[in-house]
């Protein structure tokens, strides 16, 4: 399966900034309630969802907490786990490691290696890109 990393162009920074602002608002407001209700709303297998979250260092006690009380990093893990629970021919992730600590980054790498999804992602963490990407598209070399 292919995992392509794209080096972003400066021209895209304004668009990406707007996307990140929307994503941050989404992270802070969209995720509310309990994980089991979120899984049901997203029509994903709750057992698989929670198993992935356990691999991302969620304790079982966190499964009973309100998501609005989660940190931004925990909310990001919820979104990553939910994404991996949905079958897709292509996963498109924009900066999946925002708000993620080093240990969690390594856990996400292991998940991607075990699931082997076809992905297109933008990320600034070079080590993650080198470990995960099978191909790289550098848009900074394209004439504008």
HELIX and SHEET records of a PDB file:
HELIX    1   1 UNK A   10  UNK A   12  5                                   3    
HELIX    2   2 UNK A   13  UNK A   29  1                                  17    
HELIX    3   3 UNK A   35  UNK A   42  1                                   8    
HELIX    4   4 UNK A   46  UNK A   55  1                                  10    
HELIX    5   5 UNK A   60  UNK A   64  5                                   5    
HELIX    6   6 UNK A   67  UNK A   69  5                                   3    
HELIX    7   7 UNK A   72  UNK A   85  1                                  14    
HELIX    8   8 UNK A  102  UNK A  115  1                                  14    
HELIX    9   9 UNK A  126  UNK A  132  1                                   7    
HELIX   10  10 UNK A  139  UNK A  141  5                                   3    
SHEET    1   A 4 UNK A  91  UNK A  94  0                                        
SHEET    2   A 4 UNK A 119  UNK A 122  1                                        
SHEET    3   A 4 UNK A   3  UNK A   7  1                                        
SHEET    4   A 4 UNK A 135  UNK A 138  1                                        
END                                                                             
